[in-house]
Each structure stands twice: as C-alpha cells, then as structure tokens.
Amino acid sequence: MASSGNIATLNPLQKMSVGTFSNGNLKYAMSSSDDGYIASMSMTKKSYCEVRVDAQSNYGGSIGIRSGQCNSYYTDSLTFQVNYSSGDLYLYKNTTGTDVGDIGGTVSNGDIVMMAYDPATYKWWVGVNGTWRSSGNPATGANPIYTGSATMFEDTDIFWGGYTSSANGLTVTFNFGQDSTFGGQETAGGNADENGFGDFKYTPPTGFLCNSSGNIAISDDIDPAGDDGADDNPTKNFNTVIFDGNGGSNAVTGLGFKPDLIWGFTRSGSQSKRVVDSTRGGSERLYSDLTSAAGTGTATISEFGTDGFTATGGAFNNDSGKTCGAWCWKANGGVTSSNSEGDITSTVQANTKAGFSIVTYTGDRTGTGVSTVGHGLSSAPDMVITKSRSNSGNWWVQHIETSTASKMLNLQATNAETDKSGNGTLSRPTATVFGTNFTDGLGTNGQTHVAYCWHNVEGMQRFGSYEGNSNADGPFVYTGFRPRMLFTKRLESTGGWRVRDTARDTFNASTKISWWDSSSIEYSNSAYSIDILSNGFKIRTSSNDFNASEKWIYGAWGDVPFKYNNTF
C-alpha cells in the first residue's frame, strides 16, 4: 500500500449511544438501543469503502451514508437495512425512515458489503462480495441504487456510517482502505485505488478513492506543498497574534504576513473591539460590539507592516498594562479595484486564493427592494458581515446556515436570526454578488458601507452548523483542518458570538472566551470546554451557551490542513 497519510476510521467522538468500538475503531458493535455512528472523515469526492457483516440480531441494523449531525438514529441518513429475519436488503432514506424499496439479494454473516458514493451527483451504489446490486456500475455512473439531491441532508459534510433501532443489533468491521483482512477475518485483497492508496478486498471502481488524507484535494493556493511553497499556508492568510499593550505606538510582529483586516480585542480589561482594514485606512475604526458610525481622527493603526501592524494608543486595543490580541486576515495588500458586477458599483480588495474580500459601497435603497453588490471572489460567500460606516446602525451577518437568505443576525447583539424580508427578499450570495435591501447597515440610500466576505476553502476555513444535544458529550464538528480560531452562535434563540483561538488556548481543553458582541473582559471557564482537534472540534459541555438542543452556526479558520496533520 502506498503511503496515503491518515485513513478514516469510525469516529468515537461522534456517536449517538453506547455502542462498542474495537480493532482500532474499525469494528463497531451497535447497542440494543437507538444508536448511530459516522466515520472520522467526510466525503468530498467520489469515495469507496467496504464493510464486513460480523454478527446480526433481530432486524439487524443499517449501513450507509450519514450527515455529520448524528443525534437521531436515522436522521439525515441514507442506508440499507441488514435484515436478519428475511435476509433481504432494504433501502431507507433521509429523516423519515421511509422504506423506498427492496434493492435485492441477501446479506449474511461474513459477507463483505461494497459501497460507492459520488457527492457531486448524489449517486449511491451498494454491492456484496464483489457484485454490484441492480447491475450498478459506479465507474460509468450507471444504475445506482439511489440518487439523492442537494437538500437530502441537513449539512454538506457526508460520512460513511450507520444506525440501529431499539432491540436490534449489528456488529460490523469497516475497511476504509487500511486492512482488507478486516482484522484477520479474511484473506488479504491487496487492491488500491487509482492513486495507489488503500488495501481493499475488491478493486475500487475507477474514479472512486479511499477516504485518506492523501486524497484530500488541497489547492496549490493554500497548500504548503504546492507550487508557491510555504507562503500558501493557511496561517499566511489568517492568524491570531497576542501582545502586551503599551498605550503608545506599539509595533506588533510575528503575524507572518501583511494584514488587511485587523480585529482587535483586549484580554485583561473591558474594552470595545476595534475593526480596522487597509481599504478604509488605519484612521477609521468600527466597533463590533456597538452600532455607532465609524470613528476617525487619531490613527488606530499607523502601519500595516509586512509581519504585523503598528497600533496607536487607546485608539486600538492597546492600553498600557493590558494583555491584548488581534485576529488578522490578508486581502490584497491594500490594493483595491472597482467592481461593477452588481447593481451598485463597489470597491473591492480580494484574496481569491483564501476566499476573503473587503468591499466598500454606497447604499441605494430608498424603499423596499434588493440591490446587489459585487464581492470580487471566485465562489459565493458563505458569510458576509456588513456595517454602515457613515451612520449609526446594526451590523448584519448573512450566514449560509440561516433559515432563509433574508434571515440575518446582528453582530453587535445576542438576538436570534431576524427576518428582514419585509425590506426586500434576499437571495443567497452568488459567485459574483451578494444582496442588500432597505435595512439599516445593509443598503440604505446614501450611506457608505463596508462588507467582509468569506467562502469555504478546503483545508483553510469553514462555515457551517451543528445540532446541540445539551450533553457534556457534545457533537463533533468536522472542518477538514485544525482550527486556529472559532466562533459559535446560537441561531434560533438568544446567545452571544463567542470566540476562541489557539493563540490563547495552546492545549485542550479550550476554555478562554471572547465576544464579538460585547466589550467584556476575556472569560475562562472549564465548564465551557471545547477540544480543538486536527480535523475539527468537539463540544465538551452541556452549557446552553454552546450546546443547547437547537441549531448553532459556526465559522472556523485553520492553521494546518487535515491533509498534513499527523494524527486525528
């Protein structure tokens, strides 16, 4: 087997019940109560795996595909039933457990199930002992046993997994590509995928790969092994820096790049958080916890340096005797361009490699309706933060996981998502524009605005959601990288924008919290624990501030892509 980095296992950090893991987290004995589990790596491209049926009881259990939200035994699943009583294979779909047909044949103890899934077309194939059911041919795309849709799952992270319902049982051994003997139970197959990765019992279909970090597609734009070398590391596009305030001119270095957006915070004192960018210039500052218009006058940032910035006195978060910090992003070195792709001509400073842009524009809405603004990126933003510079007004956040595009969140407040469709029904951002309407801080006529736009970048940044479970054994959230900074926000109820980073918490558990919506001092509480992991984060608290039983949104920026991490 060629060196393939990490290969997926079953994920002991994300299971529903009390099933038992063994054999290096490849064997799973499902419990006799409602149970569910997923693999440790999501499927971002065509994927192949094998599962040996070791034992069944009653109606057995299900094997197949699940979303990352593993809170109900069949919620967001597409699986087939290993049915002991009748020996048939049944396919179950989505959140209802609806039987959508007998896919033919039987499964017995000792049989090896083959599965192939294409996330681009939502096609799924199942085979047993070397033969695909329904005359399927994954290599050509022919005769899948099921074709889903983009709305089939709650989130975009799809994993191999399964479930069993009460009083049933199933013991299985997965092979994601590391062991075609299934723990010594079978003769080795020795079949690799087309990249030379994996050890499978049967030959993977052409175009289908094992779930291996070696097969994760990281663009050269952010790949430390890519054409541009180390300058493309995620931490060359985003980083957090910690420093001691001095109340005067303070040259902060060690960032690793020239920043264009600097979001300052004070750790050891109560102070509003300053937001400064190189498009507006170092003398104009906004406050993420206030509705006030931009402040000018004394330079907030007197220099955007090649390895950091120079903060000026109390105009930034730089008070003498205080410990301070800043979250920093790279755009285009302060170089802007005009963008006329929307209804409103904007000024854009874009880092298309890192999926981040700074946009300034003047609103034109005098009443209900929508006007679009060009953002300068190559893909649709997954999060857009806007604020009026010239007038007092709300910060607005458009996030990909809100209920509808017109439901937005206030950055400076704790309220749940707010429906602003009465001012003009918004659509989700496109690859060229995002929408504004007649809402203060978003599109009011004559007001100057700034917008910060991000989209998901594999191995670097991720915006999504998770379902809380009000349990200290909370959900695991896959990001595909080790987060450097992470925010979480309650979507359906009141709750603050809580932010943590690994510059302040260098070891797990992460317990140090700041707020985008508050000037409060940094807070550390062991009851707020989250583990920052090589491929995501794990909630370790039942607190309603992080894990109430409802939908939460998050945003994460990374420092090491999972492709290059050595451990899970």
GICOR-V532650 format. One record per run of one state. SS is the DSSP state (2 for helix, 1 for strand, 0 for the rest). FROM is the first residue (numbers start at 1). LEN is the number of residues. If there is no record, write none. Layout:
ss;from;len
SS;FROM;LEN
SS;FROM;LEN
//
This chain:
ss;from;len
0;1;6
1;7;1
0;8;2
1;10;6
0;16;4
1;20;3
0;23;4
1;27;3
0;30;5
1;35;5
0;40;7
1;47;11
0;58;3
1;61;7
0;68;9
1;77;6
0;83;5
1;88;7
0;95;3
1;98;9
0;107;5
1;112;7
0;119;4
1;123;6
0;129;2
1;131;2
2;133;3
0;136;1
1;137;1
0;138;4
1;142;1
0;143;3
1;146;2
0;148;10
1;158;7
0;165;4
1;169;7
0;176;15
1;191;1
0;192;8
1;200;1
0;201;8
1;209;1
0;210;2
1;212;1
2;213;3
0;216;13
2;229;4
0;233;1
2;234;3
0;237;1
1;238;7
0;245;4
1;249;4
0;253;8
1;261;6
0;267;7
1;274;4
0;278;7
1;285;3
0;288;7
1;295;1
0;296;5
1;301;5
0;306;2
1;308;5
2;313;3
0;316;7
1;323;7
0;330;7
1;337;3
0;340;4
1;344;1
0;345;1
1;346;6
0;352;4
1;356;7
0;363;2
1;365;1
0;366;4
1;370;5
0;375;8
1;383;6
0;389;7
1;396;4
0;400;7
1;407;4
0;411;7
1;418;2
0;420;1
2;421;3
0;424;9
1;433;5
0;438;6
1;444;1
0;445;3
1;448;7
0;455;2
1;457;1
0;458;3
1;461;7
0;468;8
1;476;3
0;479;2
1;481;10
0;491;7
1;498;4
0;502;8
1;510;1
0;511;1
1;512;4
0;516;7
1;523;2
0;525;1
2;526;3
0;529;1
1;530;4
0;534;2
1;536;4
0;540;4
2;544;4
0;548;3
1;551;11
2;562;3
0;565;4
//
